[in-house]
């Protein structure tokens, strides 16, 4: 068998990449028409109610799919001007700003989302990940600790707190988080092995 037959697939991106379709191809014209129709419907909904968060978020996501995050940011900011206390709008804007590489502004929006709706564990988790990505590990750990007081069995936050505690060299906290995960996932061999590794 030749080497050419044994080569692994280069990446998942190569598999997921859509097949290029000529802009005048009927399938592409149909997709463009559906996209334009969806955009028009979201805009019409927002004209009726500027604070309609779901419409603004969906419109922003539609723009994201076409690399138009700047337009997405604008639609989210317009909705926030009518509904400044809506955590989901702040979260969506924060993620849009991350994609636009405006990290300080993104952190502020993600912080607001987490503080406006502490019942959403995902908001605290995403904010903590963003803080860590910005080199603020201790702040990220503080957000995770606070989040875990409200959501003590949240696996994402426990896993993140475990990883960051290990990164910091805090084996006492890392062991606590690992044991909590173990109670949530009894018999998980990876966690059991990690506990033994931390105890050494």
N, C-alpha and C positions, 0 to 999 in steps of 0.2 A: 504494500500500500504506500502511495507517495505521501510526502509531507503535506502536499496541498489538500489531501483528503482528511488529514488529521488536525488541521488548524481549528482552534476554538473560535466561536463567534467573538468579534472584537469587543462589543459592548451591547448592553440592552438598548442603548439609544439607536443603534443600527437596526434593531428589530422593530422598535416602536416608531421609527421615522416614517411618516406617511409618504406614499408614492406621489411624486410630483405630478400634478395634473395641469395641463395647459389651461390658461385663464379662459379660453373660449370653449373649453370642453363643457358639454351640457351639465355634467355632474358638478363642476366647479361653479358654473353660473347658478345652479340650484342652491349650493351651499352659501354663496354670497347673498343670494336673495333671502334665504332664511335668516342669515346673520343681520342683514339690514332690517328685516321685519322684526326680529327680536329687539334690536336696538331701538327701533321706533316705538315698540310697545312699552319698553322700560321707560323711555323718555316721556311717553304719554302718561304713564302711571305717576311719574315724578312731577309732572305738571299739575296733576290733580291733587297730589299730596307730596309736597317737597320733603317731608320727613319719613316717607315710606322706605324704611331701611332695606327690606328685602329687594326692592327694585333697584336701589342704588348699588347694593352689593353685587347683585346679578349683572348689572350693567358694567360695573367695574371688572368683574370676572370675565365678561365677554370681551372687554377691551384687552385684558391681560392675555387672552388667547391669541390676540392679533398683535401683540407687542405695543399696545397703546396704553401703557400704564399711566402716562401723563394725563390722558383723558379720563382714566379711571380715578386718578387722584382728584381731578376736578369734580367729577360726579359725587364722590364721597364727601368732599368738603362742602359742596352745596347742600347735601342732605344733612350734614352735621350742623350747618348754620341754622337749620330748622329744628334739629333734634340733637342738641349738644350733649345730652346725657345718655345717648344710646351707645352702649358698650360694643355692640357688634359692628357699628360703623367705625368706631375708634380702632377695633381690632383689624378690620379690613383695610383701613387706611394705613395702619402700622405695617401690615404685610406688603402693601403696595409700595410704601416708602423704602422698605428693605430691598425690594426688587430694583428700585430707583437708586439704591446705594446712598440714601440719605439717612444714615443710621441714627444720628442724634434725634432727628425728628421722629423716626420710626419708634425709638425707645420711648419717647414721650407719649405717643399714641397707644403703644402696647401697655404702658404703665396705667394710662387712663382706663383702658378696657378692663384690666385686671382689678383696678380699684372700684370701678363703677359696678362690676358684676362679679363679686368674689365667689358666687355660687357656681360660676363656670370654671372648673378646674383647668380646662384647656388654656384659658387666657393667662393664668398665672404661669403655667408651664411654658407657653410660647414666650412670655416676657422674660422668664428666667433664662431660656435658651438664647434669646437675643442679648441679654446682659452678658452672658458668658462669652458669646461670640465677639462682644465688644471689649473683652479683656477684663470684665468686672465679675470675676468668679465669686468673690465673697458676697457681693450684692445679689448675685443669682442664687446662692445658697440661702440667703435670708428670705428671698421671695419663695423659694421652695419650702423652707421650714414653715413660713406663715401659711402657705397654701395647704401643706399637709396637716395643719391644725384643723382646717375645715374639711379636708378630703383625705383622711388618714390612710385610706386604702387605694389611693390613686397610683397605679403602677408606673405611669409615665413619670410622675413627680418623684416617686420613690427611686426609680432607676436613675433619674438625673441626679438626685441628691446623693445617691451611692457613688456614681461616677465622679461627681465633683468633689466629694469628700475624699475619695481615694487620690484624686489628682492633687488635692491640697495636702495629703499625707495625714489626714485625720482618720486613723484606723478605728477609733472608738465609734465615731458617727457612722463610718462606712459599714461597720459590723452591725450596728443597730438597723440601718436601712436594709441591709442584706437579709437579716433575720426577719424583718417585717415582710419583705418580699417572699421569703421562704414560707411564711405562714399563709400568705395569699396564694402561693403556687406550690403546694406540698408535692414532694417527689421530683421537683425540677433539679436535674443533675447539675446543670451549669451553676445554679445559685448555690447548691450545696458545696460544689467544688470551690466556688468563690469564697464562701464562708470559711472553709478550711484554709484557703490561701491567706485571707485577711488575718486569721488567728495565729499564723506562724510568726 
